[in-house]
Amino acid sequence: MRLRDETKERTIREKAIEMIVREGFDGLSMQKLAKAAGVSPATIYIYFQDREDLIRQIYFEESTRMSDITLNGFDPDMPFEEGLRVQWKNRITYCLQHPMRMHFMEQMRHSPFHEKFIRDANNPFIAAMGTFVKNAIRRNELVKLPVEVYWSIAFAPLYQLLKFHMSSQGMPETTHFVLDEALIDQTLELVLKALKP
């Protein structure tokens, strides 16, 4: 039996994330991954049962990482405005520190794997956000909305601004775009105005 090598395992995971982001899930084969990671295909099977197990393990690990960062300093009992500010700050931190992982998680959300894996992820983030929203509605700090509408208003503007920032380009007529504190505050104020009763 061969011993696990944490460095090799980490390299395999990182290269898999890169391949999925660049080529999609269909572009991830164990042969190509082994070549990119500088290992033999047999080495991958020391750490992962198969391709789906590899994707599942990466997803669980990244869900935990993202949850830890986005819940840092956040309390579901916070007033809505304060809690949303903490969420924006934490999500900006996660996206800017881990752009490749952010793209991986975005691709996961729109893949058949998401529904398959999310029930087993046991992520505290979903429960915390659910409690946060319920508390805000109960305290009359937030209008009652379907969760999809709430999410679209609360976070989609932030993620779009982050995409502009990370590409350094805004709309076609804008030559350069930088997301700064003033723009974050201005956008968040508009979001809060839209969500408050």
C-alpha positions in Angstrom: 0.0 0.0 0.0 1.4 3.4 -1.0 1.4 6.2 1.6 -0.5 9.4 1.1 1.6 12.4 0.1 -0.2 15.6 1.1 1.7 17.8 -1.3 0.7 15.5 -4.3 -2.9 15.4 -3.1 -3.0 19.2 -2.8 -1.5 19.6 -6.3 -4.0 17.2 -7.8 -6.9 19.2 -6.2 -5.5 22.5 -7.4 -4.9 21.3 -10.9 -8.4 19.8 -11.0 -9.9 23.1 -10.0 -7.9 24.9 -12.7 -9.0 22.4 -15.4 -12.7 22.6 -14.4 -12.6 26.4 -14.4 -10.8 26.6 -17.8 -12.3 23.6 -19.6 -15.5 22.8 -17.7 -16.4 19.5 -16.1 -16.2 17.7 -19.5 -12.6 18.8 -19.8 -11.6 17.0 -16.6 -10.2 13.6 -17.4 -7.9 11.6 -15.0 -5.3 11.2 -17.8 -5.1 15.0 -18.4 -5.2 15.7 -14.7 -2.4 13.3 -14.0 -0.2 15.0 -16.7 -1.0 18.5 -15.4 -0.3 17.5 -11.8 2.9 15.7 -12.7 1.8 12.3 -11.3 0.7 9.0 -12.8 -3.0 8.3 -13.2 -2.6 5.5 -10.6 -1.5 8.1 -8.0 -4.8 9.9 -8.3 -6.6 6.8 -7.3 -4.7 6.6 -4.0 -6.6 9.8 -2.9 -9.9 9.6 -4.9 -12.1 6.6 -5.9 -13.0 8.1 -9.2 -13.6 11.4 -11.1 -16.9 12.0 -9.3 -15.3 11.4 -5.9 -12.6 13.9 -6.7 -15.1 16.6 -7.7 -17.2 15.8 -4.5 -14.2 16.1 -2.2 -13.1 19.4 -3.8 -16.6 20.7 -3.5 -16.9 19.8 0.2 -13.6 21.3 1.0 -14.3 24.5 -0.9 -17.8 24.8 0.6 -16.2 24.6 4.1 -13.6 27.2 3.2 -16.1 29.6 1.7 -18.5 29.1 4.6 -15.7 29.8 7.2 -14.8 33.0 5.4 -18.3 34.3 4.8 -19.4 33.5 8.4 -16.4 35.2 9.9 -17.7 37.8 12.4 -21.2 37.2 11.2 -24.1 36.4 13.6 -27.6 35.5 12.3 -29.0 37.6 15.1 -27.3 40.8 13.8 -29.5 43.6 12.7 -30.1 43.2 8.9 -28.1 46.1 7.7 -25.1 45.2 9.9 -25.3 41.5 8.9 -25.5 42.3 5.2 -22.5 44.6 5.4 -20.5 41.8 7.1 -21.6 39.4 4.4 -20.6 41.7 1.6 -17.2 42.3 3.2 -16.6 38.6 3.7 -17.7 37.6 0.2 -15.4 40.3 -1.3 -12.6 38.8 0.8 -13.3 35.3 -0.4 -13.6 36.2 -4.0 -10.5 38.4 -4.2 -8.3 35.9 -2.2 -9.5 32.9 -4.1 -10.6 33.9 -7.6 -10.1 30.4 -9.1 -12.0 28.8 -6.3 -14.8 31.3 -6.7 -15.1 30.4 -10.4 -15.1 26.7 -9.5 -17.9 27.2 -7.0 -19.9 29.2 -9.5 -19.5 26.4 -12.1 -20.6 23.9 -9.4 -23.8 25.8 -8.7 -24.8 25.5 -12.3 -23.9 21.8 -12.7 -25.8 18.6 -12.0 -23.2 17.9 -9.3 -24.6 20.7 -7.1 -27.9 19.0 -6.5 -26.2 15.7 -6.0 -23.7 16.9 -3.5 -25.4 19.8 -1.6 -27.5 17.5 0.6 -24.4 15.8 1.9 -22.2 18.9 2.3 -23.6 19.6 5.9 -22.7 23.3 5.5 -23.6 25.6 8.4 -23.8 28.6 6.0 -27.3 27.7 4.7 -28.8 27.5 8.2 -27.1 30.7 9.3 -28.4 32.7 6.4 -31.9 31.2 6.7 -32.0 32.3 10.4 -30.6 35.7 9.5 -33.3 36.3 6.9 -36.1 35.1 9.1 -35.0 37.3 12.0 -34.8 40.3 9.7 -38.4 39.7 8.4 -39.7 39.2 12.0 -38.1 42.5 13.1 -39.6 44.2 10.1 -36.1 45.1 8.7 -36.6 43.1 5.5 -39.5 42.7 3.1 -40.7 39.2 2.7 -39.6 37.9 -0.7 -39.0 34.5 -2.3 -35.4 33.5 -1.5 -34.4 33.7 -5.2 -35.6 37.4 -5.4 -33.9 38.2 -2.0 -30.6 36.6 -3.2 -30.7 38.4 -6.5 -31.2 41.8 -4.9 -28.9 41.2 -1.9 -25.9 39.7 -3.7 -26.1 39.7 -7.5 -25.0 43.4 -7.7 -22.0 42.6 -5.5 -20.9 39.6 -7.7 -21.3 41.5 -10.9 -19.2 44.4 -9.5 -16.5 41.8 -8.5 -16.5 40.4 -12.0 -16.0 43.8 -13.5 -13.2 44.5 -10.9 -11.4 41.1 -11.5 -11.4 41.6 -15.2 -10.4 45.3 -14.7 -13.1 46.2 -17.3 -16.6 47.5 -16.8 -19.1 48.1 -19.5 -17.9 48.4 -23.1 -17.5 52.2 -23.0 -15.4 51.9 -19.7 -11.7 51.4 -20.3 -10.9 50.5 -16.7 -13.0 49.6 -13.6 -11.9 49.3 -10.0 -14.2 48.4 -7.2 -13.4 50.7 -4.2 -14.9 51.3 -0.8 -17.0 54.2 -2.1 -18.6 52.2 -4.8 -19.2 49.3 -2.4 -20.9 51.6 0.1 -23.0 53.3 -2.6 -24.2 50.0 -4.1 -24.9 48.5 -0.7 -27.0 51.5 0.2 -29.1 51.0 -2.9 -29.5 47.3 -2.1 -30.5 48.0 1.4 -33.0 50.6 0.2 -34.6 48.0 -2.1 -34.8 45.4 0.6 -36.1 47.4 3.5 -39.9 47.6 4.1 
